[in-house]
């Protein structure tokens, strides 16, 4: 039952994105995926199972995680003029992965 609910929730988000992309304010579709669904879940789990200091560390790391997302968006912005959409998305995803790897590597070195 829980899996069915999650699937329906994911499908609802896709429907909302598709509907928004057809409106005069199509760009709002870029905001919907940023609703902190998974962050809420993660912060609840960490907050219930660990100390407040651990929760604060998770929150600060989340703030830094905006950098890989920005790298993804900046890369996609540049690539859509140069490559097909699918290739642009792939390159941007790889750029996100690289930036996320750097972030985690630096974080571990500074906080271990």
N, C-alpha and C positions, 0 to 999 in steps of 0.2 A: 504494500500500500504506500509506504514511504517513497519507494522508487517511482511509482506512478505519479505521485504528487510532484516530485522533482521534475519528471519529464513534462508534465502539464505546465509547470511553472516556466520551464525553459521554452516550451512551445509558445506560451503566452508572451514572453519577452520577444521572441522572433516575430510574432504577429504585430506587436506594438511597434517594433522597429520597421517592419514592412509598411505599416499604415502611416507612420510618421514620415517615412522617406517619400511618400506620395503627396504630402501636404505642402503648403506654401512655406512652412517652417521646417523643411526637410532636414536642416542641419541639427535640429534637436535630437535626431536619431543618434548623433554622436555623444549625447549626454546620457542616454538611457543605460548603456552598458557600464557606466561609471557609478551607478547606484551601488553603494557599498554592501551588497548582499553577502558576499563571502567574507568581507572584513567584519561585518557584524557577527557572523558565525565564529570566525577565528577569535575575535576579541572576547566573545562570550566564553568560548572553550578555554582560552588561556586565562581569562579572568576568574573563572570558576575553579580551574585546576592548578593554578600557580599563584605566585605572589603578585602584589600590586606592582612591585618593581619589574617583574618579568612582563607584566601587561604593558607597563610604560615602555619597556624596551621594544616590545612588539609594535607598539604604536609609532615610536620613533623610526623603526625600520620601515614601517609602512609609509611614513612620510618620505623617506629616501627612495622608496620604490616608485615614486612618481617619475624619477629620472629615466628608467628604462622605457616607461610608457611615452615620455616625451621624445626619446630617441626613436621609438617606433613611429610616432606621428610625424616627426620631422623627416625621417627617411621616406615614409610613404608620400608625404607632400612633394618631395623632390623627385621621387621615382615615377609617379603617375604621369609625368610629362615625358618620360624617357622609355618606359617599358609598358607592356600590356598590364592590365589591372592585376591579373593573377600573379604575374612575376613580381610586380611592385609589392603586393601583399606578402609574398614569400620573402623578398629581400628585407622588407620592414620587420617581419617576424624574426628573421635571423639577426637583424640589428638589435631587436629587443632582447633576444636570447644572449647575445654578446654583452650588452649593457647590464643585463641582470646577473650574468656570470661575474663580471667585474665588480658589481655592487656587492654580491655575496662574498666574493674573495676578499675585498677590502674590509667589509664588515667583520668577517671572521678574524682577520689579522688584527684589527683594532680592538676587538672585544673578546679575545681569548686569553 
